[in-house]
């Protein structure tokens, strides 16, 4: 003790008792009373710093160490200072404090490993934990192995090289979970999913005997495992199952729901996704995620801003991503997509060209995007020129096929043949005689023959025939090509063709024609009458002939009468149609002025019409029979002629009354 006295001694006893009981709040009060008596007591200052750290008052503890740095020195509270800086997310300062320590104790090494992990210096972190596990034996060995497995998982997911298998036992659910994350980074999704199911079982077993853990607490602990399961399902294309798992995790209101924002489903509502992404804006989130995860979140935010027509916000986020990673093509692609939505294709292509020139190592995907933009604008030749500049894919079969198709569309056969020639030369120098090489030669020969370039196809056909002399089809194509160029050579090659007898197929024509499903059967010639063999009476098959039914004739049909030539026309269009006579004989009454009739008075005077000849013969007179005239009612309608005129049917007048 720095100072004597019964009062101070009692206070130190209180500090010791509270420290053993874990009551650091009361211990801090006792330490403050001691410092009130002796301000420069180094032990009391150290105890105060420890009490503040245990109470999570890291800023206050750091202030005490900085204010009394001369008394405390650098080595006495180096661990406490570095730990406070680490917990306040001042990771760089914590690293400097640890490296400046004169002695590296085990607890400093533990903290050093955590700092290196936060700084994503995984190789150094792995070396620190490996050394700790090898040179220490205490109750924290299982935790060190868990931290080491987490480092290996991070290296497999975000590191440039895949880590080696350290042979860590998977006895706890944390170790099993980290092993699953390592498998995800290696692309072994099915094995990772099985490993996560094993981790879930271990987690439930470990908390089964703990009476303080409720079912909700266990589900909250399992949320990390379930979120990784959902991520694997999403990578496997099982979007609906993954989304269901994500929603279950989000309902628990844990920080694990941030993994939902790392890779959003394509068919999800963008406004709903925007609400979920806002969860990443809470305080302290950026310190819990790796740099790659934060970039993925910012990338998704930029995409959401683009899909919700927030152009300025999209540009701002994409520019920030490009500043953080100048060689990363993703931010540039987001900016180009936004420009294309604004119909600024020329500016988009210019920006892609500029990035490809500045970062040639990432130019392959950028040039593919440029070619796609040229194709959308209809510039096929420019798109082909861009694709032929991509060294990584220039000689791939898919790229050769695409270039030949586009050049054929533009009717540029010479350029298409040039693409074939360059690809064949490349594989002939690198993989001569390989299946890919021979397939390209075969396709080139077929393409040249298809477009009438038989002279150019001869070399390809000869190469293929030398590889397989038994290929009769290839030999026939070679002879056909030589027949245009060199007839003598074609004649000499034709000697290698097999004889017609050897090429004839031994097929029974009769059996083939009579087989089930034959579409054509040749009729057999009729046998002579003398060769006919009589069949037994019981086996004779009698085919009944169906009688044709006579058509029905109309009623009152007279076969002697000449049919009406206009019988196929509607009644209104026939020449003898005169319309309906209904209502024509009605007197037109009331159509003149009041008190008069429609006709003149002269028409009603009978005395003026007495001398007019009768319109019809009188009864008993023989004039009608003598003259041979046919009465009007007995006359038949005349046949149609050019002089007759069809009568246009009159339209019915619409009545003003409703109903029928």
C-alpha positions as CSV (number, residue, x, y, z in Angstrom):
1,X,0.0,0.0,0.0
2,X,1.3,3.4,-0.9
3,X,-0.1,5.2,2.2
4,X,-0.8,3.9,5.7
5,X,-3.7,4.6,7.9
6,X,-6.6,2.5,9.0
7,X,-9.1,4.3,6.7
8,X,-7.0,3.7,3.6
9,X,-6.4,0.1,4.6
10,X,-10.1,-0.4,4.9
11,X,-10.7,1.0,1.5
12,X,-8.1,-1.3,-0.1
13,X,-9.9,-4.2,1.6
14,X,-13.1,-3.1,0.1
15,X,-11.4,-2.8,-3.4
16,X,-10.0,-6.3,-3.1
17,X,-13.4,-7.8,-2.0
18,X,-15.4,-6.1,-4.7
19,X,-12.8,-7.1,-7.3
20,X,-13.2,-10.8,-6.3
21,X,-17.0,-10.5,-6.5
22,X,-16.9,-8.7,-9.8
23,X,-18.6,-5.6,-8.4
24,X,-16.3,-3.1,-10.2
25,X,-18.7,-0.2,-9.7
26,X,-18.3,-0.2,-5.9
27,X,-14.6,-1.0,-6.3
28,X,-14.3,2.2,-8.4
29,X,-15.9,4.3,-5.7
30,X,-13.4,2.9,-3.1
31,X,-10.5,3.6,-5.5
32,X,-11.6,7.2,-6.0
33,X,-11.6,7.7,-2.2
34,X,-8.1,6.3,-2.1
35,X,-7.0,8.7,-4.8
36,X,-8.6,11.5,-2.9
37,X,-6.3,10.8,-0.1
38,X,-3.2,10.1,-2.3
39,X,-3.5,11.5,-5.9
40,X,-0.2,10.1,-7.1
41,X,-0.7,6.5,-5.9
42,X,0.3,4.4,-9.0
43,X,-1.4,1.3,-7.8
44,X,-4.7,3.1,-7.2
45,X,-4.5,4.7,-10.7
46,X,-3.9,1.3,-12.2
47,X,-6.9,-0.1,-10.3
48,X,-9.0,2.8,-11.4
49,X,-8.1,2.1,-15.1
50,X,-9.0,-1.6,-14.6
51,X,-12.3,-0.8,-13.0
52,X,-13.2,1.6,-15.8
53,X,-12.3,-1.0,-18.5
54,X,-14.5,-3.6,-16.7
55,X,-17.4,-1.1,-16.6
56,X,-16.9,-0.5,-20.4
57,X,-15.9,3.2,-19.8
58,X,-13.1,3.0,-22.3
59,X,-12.9,6.7,-23.1
60,X,-12.6,7.7,-19.5
61,X,-10.0,5.0,-18.9
62,X,-8.0,6.2,-21.8
63,X,-8.2,9.8,-20.5
64,X,-6.8,8.7,-17.1
65,X,-3.9,6.9,-18.8
66,X,-3.1,9.9,-21.0
67,X,-3.3,12.3,-18.1
68,X,-1.1,10.3,-15.8
69,X,1.2,8.9,-18.5
70,X,4.3,10.1,-16.7
71,X,3.4,8.3,-13.5
72,X,2.1,5.1,-15.1
73,X,4.7,4.8,-17.8
74,X,4.4,2.9,-21.1
75,X,4.7,-0.7,-19.9
76,X,2.5,-0.7,-16.8
77,X,-0.8,-0.1,-18.6
78,X,0.2,-0.9,-22.2
79,X,-2.3,-3.7,-22.5
80,X,-5.2,-1.6,-21.0
81,X,-4.4,1.3,-23.3
82,X,-4.2,-0.9,-26.4
83,X,-7.5,-2.7,-25.4
84,X,-9.3,0.6,-24.9
85,X,-8.1,1.9,-28.3
86,X,-9.2,-1.4,-29.9
87,X,-12.7,-1.2,-28.3
88,X,-13.0,2.4,-29.4
89,X,-12.3,1.2,-33.0
90,X,-9.0,3.0,-33.1
91,X,-7.4,-0.1,-34.6
92,X,-4.3,1.6,-36.1
93,X,-3.5,3.3,-32.7
94,X,-3.9,0.0,-30.9
95,X,-1.5,-1.6,-33.3
96,X,1.1,1.1,-32.7
97,X,0.7,0.8,-28.9
98,X,1.2,-3.0,-29.0
99,X,4.2,-2.8,-31.3
100,X,5.8,-0.2,-29.1
101,X,5.7,-2.4,-26.0
102,X,9.0,-3.6,-24.7
103,X,7.7,-7.1,-23.9
104,X,5.2,-9.2,-25.8
105,X,3.1,-11.0,-23.2
106,X,0.5,-13.7,-24.0
107,X,-2.4,-11.3,-23.4
108,X,-0.7,-8.8,-25.7
109,X,-0.3,-11.4,-28.3
110,X,-4.0,-12.3,-28.0
111,X,-4.9,-8.7,-28.5
112,X,-2.4,-8.4,-31.3
113,X,-4.1,-11.2,-33.2
114,X,-7.5,-9.5,-32.8
115,X,-6.1,-6.2,-34.1
116,X,-4.5,-7.9,-37.1
117,X,-7.8,-9.7,-37.9
118,X,-9.7,-6.4,-37.8
119,X,-7.1,-4.9,-40.2
120,X,-7.5,-8.0,-42.5
121,X,-3.9,-8.9,-42.3
122,X,-4.8,-12.6,-42.2
123,X,-1.4,-14.1,-42.8
124,X,0.2,-12.4,-39.9
125,X,-2.9,-13.1,-37.7
126,X,-2.7,-16.8,-38.5
127,X,1.0,-16.9,-37.5
128,X,0.2,-15.2,-34.2
129,X,-2.6,-17.7,-33.2
130,X,-0.5,-20.7,-34.4
131,X,2.3,-19.6,-32.1
132,X,-0.1,-19.0,-29.2
133,X,-1.7,-22.5,-29.5
134,X,1.7,-24.1,-29.8
135,X,3.3,-22.4,-26.7
136,X,0.4,-22.0,-24.2
137,X,-1.6,-24.5,-22.2
138,X,-4.6,-23.1,-20.3
139,X,-8.4,-23.1,-20.3
140,X,-8.5,-20.7,-23.3
141,X,-7.1,-23.2,-25.9
142,X,-10.5,-23.9,-27.4
143,X,-11.2,-20.2,-27.9
144,X,-7.8,-19.8,-29.6
145,X,-8.6,-22.6,-32.0
146,X,-11.9,-21.0,-32.8
147,X,-10.2,-17.7,-33.6
148,X,-7.7,-19.5,-35.8
149,X,-10.5,-21.3,-37.7
150,X,-12.2,-17.9,-38.2
151,X,-8.9,-16.6,-39.7
152,X,-8.7,-19.5,-42.1
153,X,-12.4,-19.0,-43.1
154,X,-11.7,-15.3,-43.8
155,X,-8.6,-16.2,-45.9
156,X,-10.6,-18.6,-48.0
157,X,-13.4,-16.0,-48.6
158,X,-11.5,-12.8,-49.1
159,X,-7.8,-13.8,-49.3
160,X,-5.9,-14.1,-52.5
161,X,-4.7,-17.6,-51.9
162,X,-6.5,-20.6,-50.4
163,X,-5.2,-21.6,-46.9
164,X,-3.9,-25.0,-46.0
165,X,-5.9,-27.4,-43.9
166,X,-4.7,-27.1,-40.3
167,X,-6.6,-30.2,-39.1
168,X,-8.6,-28.4,-36.4
169,X,-11.1,-30.6,-34.7
170,X,-14.8,-29.6,-35.1
171,X,-16.0,-30.4,-31.6
172,X,-17.9,-27.2,-31.0
173,X,-20.5,-25.5,-33.2
174,X,-18.3,-22.4,-33.6
175,X,-15.5,-24.5,-35.1
176,X,-18.0,-26.3,-37.3
177,X,-19.5,-23.0,-38.4
178,X,-16.0,-21.6,-39.3
179,X,-15.3,-24.8,-41.3
180,X,-18.5,-24.3,-43.3
181,X,-17.5,-20.7,-44.0
182,X,-14.2,-21.9,-45.3
183,X,-16.0,-24.4,-47.6
184,X,-18.2,-21.5,-48.9
185,X,-15.1,-19.6,-49.9
186,X,-13.8,-22.6,-51.8
187,X,-17.1,-23.0,-53.7
188,X,-18.1,-26.3,-52.0
189,X,-21.6,-25.3,-51.3
190,X,-23.2,-28.7,-50.7
191,X,-20.5,-29.7,-48.2
192,X,-20.8,-26.3,-46.5
193,X,-24.6,-26.7,-46.1
194,X,-24.2,-30.1,-44.5
195,X,-21.5,-28.7,-42.2
196,X,-23.9,-25.9,-41.1
197,X,-26.6,-28.5,-40.3
198,X,-24.0,-30.2,-38.1
199,X,-23.2,-26.9,-36.4
200,X,-26.9,-26.3,-35.7
201,X,-27.2,-29.7,-34.0
202,X,-24.1,-29.1,-31.9
203,X,-25.4,-25.7,-30.9
204,X,-28.8,-27.2,-29.7
205,X,-27.0,-29.9,-27.8
206,X,-24.6,-27.5,-26.1
207,X,-27.5,-25.4,-24.8
208,X,-29.9,-28.2,-23.9
209,X,-28.7,-28.5,-20.3
210,X,-28.5,-24.7,-19.7
211,X,-31.6,-23.8,-17.8
212,X,-31.0,-20.1,-18.2
213,X,-31.2,-20.3,-22.0
214,X,-34.7,-19.9,-23.4
215,X,-35.9,-21.0,-26.8
216,X,-35.7,-17.5,-28.1
217,X,-32.1,-17.2,-26.9
218,X,-31.2,-20.4,-28.7
219,X,-32.8,-19.2,-31.9
220,X,-30.9,-15.9,-31.6
221,X,-27.7,-17.9,-31.3
222,X,-28.6,-20.0,-34.3
223,X,-29.4,-16.9,-36.4
224,X,-25.8,-16.7,-37.6
225,X,-26.0,-20.3,-38.9
226,X,-29.4,-19.8,-40.5
227,X,-28.2,-16.7,-42.3
228,X,-25.3,-18.6,-43.8
229,X,-27.7,-21.4,-44.9
230,X,-29.8,-18.8,-46.6
231,X,-26.8,-17.4,-48.4
232,X,-25.8,-20.9,-49.7
233,X,-29.4,-21.4,-50.9
234,X,-29.3,-18.1,-52.7
235,X,-26.0,-19.1,-54.4
236,X,-27.6,-22.4,-55.5
237,X,-30.5,-20.5,-57.1
238,X,-33.1,-21.5,-54.4
239,X,-34.2,-17.9,-54.0
240,X,-37.6,-18.5,-52.4
241,X,-36.2,-20.8,-49.7
242,X,-33.3,-18.3,-49.1
243,X,-35.8,-15.4,-48.7
244,X,-37.8,-17.4,-46.3
245,X,-34.8,-18.0,-44.1
246,X,-33.7,-14.4,-44.3
247,X,-37.1,-13.2,-43.1
248,X,-36.9,-15.6,-40.1
249,X,-33.6,-14.1,-39.2
250,X,-34.8,-10.5,-39.5
251,X,-37.8,-11.2,-37.2
252,X,-35.3,-11.9,-34.4
253,X,-34.1,-8.3,-34.7
254,X,-30.4,-9.3,-34.6
255,X,-27.4,-7.9,-36.4
256,X,-27.2,-11.0,-38.4
257,X,-29.9,-9.6,-40.7
258,X,-27.2,-7.5,-42.3
259,X,-26.2,-10.5,-44.4
260,X,-29.5,-10.1,-46.2
261,X,-28.2,-6.8,-47.7
262,X,-25.0,-8.3,-49.0
263,X,-26.8,-10.1,-51.9
264,X,-30.3,-9.1,-52.6
265,X,-32.7,-11.4,-54.5
266,X,-33.4,-10.3,-58.1
267,X,-37.1,-10.6,-58.0
268,X,-37.6,-8.8,-54.7
269,X,-39.4,-5.5,-54.4
270,X,-36.8,-2.7,-54.6
271,X,-38.6,-0.5,-52.1
272,X,-38.7,-3.4,-49.6
273,X,-35.0,-4.0,-50.2
274,X,-34.3,-0.3,-49.6
275,X,-35.9,-0.5,-46.2
276,X,-33.7,-3.5,-45.3
277,X,-30.5,-1.8,-46.5
278,X,-31.2,1.0,-44.1
279,X,-30.3,-1.4,-41.3
280,X,-26.7,-1.1,-42.4
281,X,-26.7,2.6,-41.5
282,X,-26.8,2.0,-37.8
283,X,-23.9,3.1,-35.6
284,X,-21.0,0.6,-35.3
285,X,-22.0,-1.6,-38.2
286,X,-19.0,-0.6,-40.3
287,X,-16.7,-1.9,-37.5
288,X,-18.3,-5.4,-37.5
289,X,-18.0,-6.1,-41.2
290,X,-15.0,-6.7,-43.4
291,X,-14.0,-4.3,-46.1
292,X,-15.4,-6.6,-48.9
293,X,-18.7,-6.8,-47.1
294,X,-19.0,-3.0,-46.7
295,X,-18.2,-2.6,-50.4
296,X,-20.9,-5.1,-51.3
297,X,-23.4,-3.1,-49.2
298,X,-22.4,0.1,-50.9
299,X,-22.7,-1.6,-54.3
300,X,-26.2,-2.8,-53.5
301,X,-27.1,0.7,-52.3
302,X,-25.9,2.1,-55.6
303,X,-28.0,-0.4,-57.5
304,X,-31.1,0.4,-55.5
305,X,-30.6,4.1,-56.1
306,X,-30.4,3.4,-59.8
307,X,-33.6,1.2,-59.8
308,X,-35.5,3.9,-57.8
309,X,-34.4,6.6,-60.3
310,X,-32.1,8.4,-57.8
311,X,-29.5,9.3,-60.4
312,X,-27.4,11.6,-58.2
313,X,-27.3,9.3,-55.3
314,X,-26.3,6.4,-57.6
315,X,-23.4,8.5,-59.0
316,X,-22.3,9.5,-55.6
317,X,-22.1,6.0,-54.2
318,X,-20.4,4.6,-57.4
319,X,-17.8,7.4,-57.3
320,X,-17.1,6.6,-53.7
321,X,-16.6,2.9,-54.5
322,X,-14.3,3.8,-57.4
323,X,-12.2,6.0,-55.1
324,X,-11.8,3.2,-52.6
325,X,-10.9,0.6,-55.3
326,X,-9.7,2.3,-58.5
327,X,-9.0,-1.0,-60.3
328,X,-12.4,-2.5,-59.5
329,X,-14.7,-2.6,-62.5
330,X,-18.0,-2.8,-60.6
331,X,-18.4,0.9,-59.8
332,X,-17.7,1.8,-63.4
333,X,-20.3,-0.7,-64.6
334,X,-22.9,0.9,-62.2
335,X,-22.1,4.4,-63.6
336,X,-22.4,3.1,-67.2
337,X,-25.7,1.4,-66.4
338,X,-27.0,4.7,-65.1
339,X,-25.9,6.5,-68.2
340,X,-27.6,3.9,-70.4
341,X,-30.8,4.5,-68.5
342,X,-30.5,8.1,-69.3
343,X,-29.9,7.2,-73.0
344,X,-26.3,8.5,-73.0
345,X,-24.7,5.5,-74.7
346,X,-21.9,7.5,-76.3
347,X,-20.8,8.9,-72.9
348,X,-21.0,5.4,-71.4
349,X,-18.8,3.9,-74.1
350,X,-16.3,6.7,-73.6
351,X,-16.1,6.1,-69.9
352,X,-15.6,2.3,-70.5
353,X,-12.8,3.0,-73.0
354,X,-11.1,5.3,-70.5
355,X,-11.2,2.7,-67.7
356,X,-9.9,-0.1,-70.0
357,X,-6.9,2.0,-71.0
358,X,-6.1,2.9,-67.3
359,X,-6.6,-0.6,-66.0
360,X,-5.7,-3.2,-68.7
361,X,-5.7,-6.0,-66.1
362,X,-9.5,-5.6,-65.7
363,X,-10.3,-4.7,-69.3
364,X,-11.8,-8.0,-70.4
365,X,-15.2,-7.5,-68.8
366,X,-15.2,-3.9,-69.7
367,X,-14.6,-4.6,-73.3
368,X,-17.4,-7.2,-73.3
369,X,-19.7,-4.5,-72.0
370,X,-18.6,-2.1,-74.7
371,X,-19.3,-4.7,-77.4
372,X,-22.8,-5.2,-75.9
373,X,-23.5,-1.4,-76.1
374,X,-22.3,-1.3,-79.7
375,X,-24.6,-4.2,-80.6
376,X,-27.6,-2.5,-79.0
377,X,-26.9,0.5,-81.2
378,X,-26.6,-1.7,-84.3
379,X,-22.8,-1.3,-84.8
380,X,-22.0,-4.9,-85.3
381,X,-18.6,-4.4,-87.0
382,X,-17.4,-2.1,-84.1
383,X,-18.6,-4.7,-81.6
384,X,-16.5,-7.4,-83.5
385,X,-13.4,-5.2,-83.5
386,X,-13.7,-4.7,-79.7
387,X,-14.2,-8.4,-79.1
388,X,-11.1,-9.3,-81.1
389,X,-9.0,-7.1,-78.8
390,X,-9.7,-9.3,-75.8
391,X,-6.6,-11.4,-75.5
392,X,-8.1,-13.7,-72.8
393,X,-11.1,-14.8,-74.9
394,X,-10.0,-14.1,-78.5
395,X,-9.4,-17.8,-79.3
396,X,-12.1,-19.4,-77.2
397,X,-14.6,-21.5,-79.1
398,X,-17.5,-19.4,-77.8
399,X,-15.9,-16.2,-78.9
400,X,-15.0,-17.6,-82.4
401,X,-18.6,-18.7,-82.8
402,X,-19.9,-15.3,-81.9
403,X,-17.5,-13.4,-84.2
404,X,-18.3,-15.7,-87.1
405,X,-22.0,-15.4,-86.6
406,X,-21.8,-11.6,-86.5
407,X,-19.5,-11.3,-89.5
408,X,-21.9,-13.7,-91.4
409,X,-24.8,-11.4,-90.5
410,X,-22.8,-8.5,-92.0
411,X,-21.9,-10.6,-95.0
412,X,-18.2,-10.1,-94.3
413,X,-17.1,-13.7,-95.1
414,X,-13.4,-12.7,-95.4
415,X,-13.3,-11.5,-91.8
416,X,-15.0,-14.6,-90.6
417,X,-12.5,-16.8,-92.4
418,X,-9.7,-14.7,-90.8
419,X,-11.1,-15.4,-87.3
420,X,-11.1,-19.1,-88.0
421,X,-7.5,-19.0,-89.4
422,X,-6.2,-17.1,-86.3
423,X,-7.9,-19.5,-83.9
424,X,-6.6,-22.6,-85.8
425,X,-3.0,-21.2,-85.8
426,X,-3.2,-20.6,-82.1
427,X,-4.4,-24.1,-81.2
428,X,-2.0,-25.6,-83.7
429,X,0.9,-24.0,-81.9
430,X,-0.4,-24.7,-78.4
431,X,-2.6,-27.8,-78.6
432,X,-2.0,-29.4,-82.0
433,X,-4.3,-32.3,-82.7
434,X,-6.5,-31.7,-79.7
435,X,-10.3,-32.1,-80.0
436,X,-10.7,-28.3,-79.9
437,X,-8.2,-27.8,-82.7
438,X,-9.8,-30.4,-84.9
439,X,-13.3,-29.1,-84.2
440,X,-12.3,-25.6,-85.3
441,X,-10.7,-27.0,-88.5
442,X,-13.9,-28.9,-89.3
443,X,-16.1,-25.9,-88.7
444,X,-13.8,-23.7,-90.8
445,X,-14.0,-26.2,-93.7
446,X,-17.8,-26.5,-93.5
447,X,-18.1,-22.7,-93.4
448,X,-15.9,-22.2,-96.5
449,X,-17.8,-24.9,-98.4
450,X,-21.1,-23.4,-97.4
451,X,-20.0,-20.0,-98.9
452,X,-18.4,-21.4,-102.0
453,X,-14.8,-21.1,-101.0
454,X,-13.8,-24.6,-102.0
455,X,-10.2,-23.6,-103.0
456,X,-9.6,-22.3,-99.4
457,X,-11.3,-25.3,-97.8
458,X,-8.9,-27.8,-99.4
459,X,-6.1,-27.4,-96.9
460,X,-8.5,-27.8,-93.9
461,X,-10.1,-30.9,-95.5
462,X,-6.7,-32.5,-96.2
463,X,-5.7,-32.0,-92.6
464,X,-8.8,-33.6,-91.3
465,X,-8.6,-36.5,-93.8
466,X,-5.0,-37.2,-92.7
467,X,-6.1,-37.3,-89.1
468,X,-8.9,-39.8,-89.9
469,X,-8.4,-41.6,-93.3
470,X,-11.5,-43.7,-92.7
471,X,-13.8,-40.6,-92.7
472,X,-15.6,-41.2,-96.1
473,X,-17.7,-38.0,-95.7
474,X,-14.5,-35.9,-95.3
475,X,-13.0,-37.6,-98.4
476,X,-16.1,-36.9,-100.4
477,X,-15.9,-33.2,-99.5
478,X,-12.3,-33.1,-100.4
479,X,-13.0,-34.7,-103.8
480,X,-15.8,-32.2,-104.4
481,X,-13.5,-29.3,-103.6
482,X,-10.7,-30.6,-105.9
483,X,-13.2,-31.2,-108.7
484,X,-13.4,-27.4,-109.1
485,X,-9.6,-26.7,-108.8
486,X,-7.8,-29.8,-110.0
487,X,-9.8,-32.5,-111.7
488,X,-6.9,-35.0,-112.0
489,X,-6.3,-34.7,-108.2
490,X,-10.0,-35.3,-107.6
491,X,-9.9,-38.4,-109.9
492,X,-6.8,-39.8,-108.0
493,X,-8.5,-39.3,-104.6
494,X,-11.7,-41.0,-105.8
495,X,-9.7,-44.2,-105.9
496,X,-9.7,-44.2,-102.1
497,X,-13.5,-44.3,-102.0
498,X,-14.9,-47.7,-101.2
499,X,-16.8,-49.8,-103.8
500,X,-20.5,-49.4,-104.2
501,X,-21.1,-53.0,-103.1
502,X,-19.3,-52.4,-99.8
503,X,-21.3,-49.2,-99.2
504,X,-24.6,-50.8,-100.0
505,X,-26.8,-51.3,-97.0
506,X,-28.2,-54.8,-96.6
507,X,-31.8,-53.8,-96.0
508,X,-34.9,-55.9,-96.8
509,X,-37.1,-53.4,-98.7
510,X,-40.2,-55.5,-98.4
511,X,-39.9,-55.8,-94.6
512,X,-39.1,-52.1,-94.3
513,X,-42.2,-51.1,-96.3
514,X,-44.5,-53.4,-94.4
515,X,-43.2,-52.3,-91.0
516,X,-45.3,-50.4,-88.6
517,X,-45.3,-46.7,-89.3
518,X,-44.3,-46.8,-92.9
519,X,-45.7,-43.7,-94.7
520,X,-45.5,-45.2,-98.2
521,X,-46.2,-48.7,-99.3
522,X,-45.5,-49.8,-102.9
523,X,-48.5,-51.5,-104.6
524,X,-47.8,-55.1,-105.5
525,X,-48.4,-56.1,-109.1
526,X,-51.6,-58.1,-109.7
527,X,-51.1,-61.8,-110.2
528,X,-52.4,-63.6,-113.3
529,X,-55.8,-65.2,-113.1
530,X,-54.4,-68.6,-113.5
531,X,-52.1,-68.3,-110.5
532,X,-54.8,-67.4,-108.2
533,X,-55.2,-69.9,-105.3
534,X,-58.8,-70.3,-104.2
535,X,-59.3,-69.7,-100.5
536,X,-61.4,-71.8,-98.2
537,X,-65.0,-70.7,-97.9
538,X,-64.6,-70.1,-94.2
539,X,-61.6,-67.9,-94.6
540,X,-63.0,-65.7,-97.4
541,X,-63.2,-62.1,-96.4
542,X,-66.1,-60.2,-98.0
543,X,-65.7,-56.5,-98.1
544,X,-69.0,-54.6,-98.3
545,X,-69.2,-51.6,-100.5
546,X,-70.9,-48.6,-99.1
547,X,-73.7,-47.2,-101.2
548,X,-73.7,-43.6,-101.9
549,X,-76.7,-41.8,-100.5
550,X,-78.7,-39.7,-102.9
551,X,-79.1,-36.1,-102.1
552,X,-82.5,-34.8,-100.9
553,X,-84.6,-32.9,-103.4
554,X,-86.9,-30.1,-102.5
555,X,-90.7,-30.6,-102.2
556,X,-92.8,-30.2,-105.4
557,X,-89.7,-30.8,-107.5
558,X,-90.5,-31.0,-111.2
559,X,-87.7,-32.6,-113.2
560,X,-89.1,-31.4,-116.5
561,X,-89.2,-27.7,-115.5
562,X,-86.2,-25.5,-116.2
563,X,-84.7,-24.4,-112.9
564,X,-84.6,-20.7,-112.1
565,X,-81.0,-19.5,-112.9
566,X,-81.2,-16.9,-110.1
567,X,-82.2,-19.4,-107.5
568,X,-78.8,-19.0,-105.7
569,X,-79.2,-15.2,-105.3
570,X,-81.1,-13.7,-102.3
571,X,-84.7,-12.7,-103.2
572,X,-83.9,-9.0,-103.0
573,X,-81.2,-9.3,-105.6
574,X,-83.2,-11.1,-108.2
575,X,-84.4,-9.2,-111.3
576,X,-88.1,-10.0,-110.9
577,X,-88.3,-8.9,-107.3
578,X,-90.6,-5.9,-107.0
579,X,-90.7,-5.4,-103.3
580,X,-93.5,-5.8,-100.8
581,X,-97.0,-4.6,-101.9
582,X,-98.2,-4.1,-98.4
583,X,-99.9,-0.7,-97.8
584,X,-99.4,0.6,-101.4
585,X,-103.2,0.8,-102.1
586,X,-104.0,2.8,-99.1
587,X,-105.4,6.2,-99.9
588,X,-103.1,9.0,-99.0
589,X,-105.5,11.0,-96.8
590,X,-104.6,14.1,-94.9
591,X,-101.4,14.9,-96.7
592,X,-102.6,18.2,-98.3
593,X,-104.0,21.4,-96.9
594,X,-107.0,21.2,-94.5
595,X,-110.2,20.3,-96.3
596,X,-108.5,19.0,-99.5
597,X,-107.3,15.6,-100.7
598,X,-103.9,14.6,-102.0
599,X,-105.0,14.2,-105.6
600,X,-106.6,16.9,-107.8
601,X,-110.4,17.2,-108.1
602,X,-110.1,16.4,-111.8
603,X,-109.0,12.9,-110.9
604,X,-112.2,12.4,-108.9
605,X,-114.5,13.6,-111.7
606,X,-116.0,10.4,-113.2
607,X,-117.6,12.3,-116.1
608,X,-114.2,13.1,-117.5
609,X,-113.1,9.5,-117.6
610,X,-116.2,8.0,-119.1
611,X,-114.8,8.0,-122.7
612,X,-111.5,6.4,-121.7
613,X,-111.0,2.8,-122.8
614,X,-111.4,0.2,-120.2
615,X,-108.2,-1.1,-118.7
616,X,-109.4,-4.7,-118.6
617,X,-111.9,-6.7,-120.7
618,X,-115.4,-6.8,-119.6
619,X,-117.1,-9.9,-118.5
620,X,-118.4,-11.9,-121.5
621,X,-116.2,-10.2,-124.1
622,X,-113.9,-12.2,-126.3
623,X,-111.2,-9.6,-126.9
624,X,-108.8,-11.1,-124.4
625,X,-109.0,-14.6,-125.8
626,X,-108.9,-13.3,-129.4
627,X,-105.9,-11.2,-129.0
628,X,-103.9,-14.0,-127.3
629,X,-102.7,-11.7,-124.5
630,X,-101.8,-13.2,-121.2
631,X,-103.4,-11.5,-118.2
632,X,-101.0,-9.8,-115.8
633,X,-101.7,-12.2,-113.0
634,X,-100.8,-15.2,-115.1
635,X,-97.5,-13.8,-116.4
636,X,-94.3,-15.4,-115.2
637,X,-91.2,-13.3,-114.4
638,X,-88.8,-12.8,-117.3
639,X,-85.3,-14.2,-117.4
640,X,-82.4,-12.0,-116.4
641,X,-80.9,-9.9,-119.2
642,X,-78.6,-7.0,-119.6
643,X,-81.4,-4.6,-120.0
644,X,-83.0,-5.4,-116.6
645,X,-82.1,-3.4,-113.6
646,X,-81.9,-4.6,-110.0
647,X,-84.1,-2.8,-107.5
648,X,-82.3,-1.5,-104.5
649,X,-84.1,-2.6,-101.4
650,X,-85.6,0.3,-99.4
651,X,-84.4,0.8,-95.9
652,X,-86.9,0.6,-93.1
653,X,-87.6,3.8,-91.3
654,X,-86.8,3.8,-87.6
655,X,-89.8,4.6,-85.4
656,X,-89.4,7.0,-82.6
657,X,-91.2,4.7,-80.2
658,X,-89.2,2.5,-77.9
659,X,-89.5,-1.3,-77.7
660,X,-90.1,-3.7,-80.5
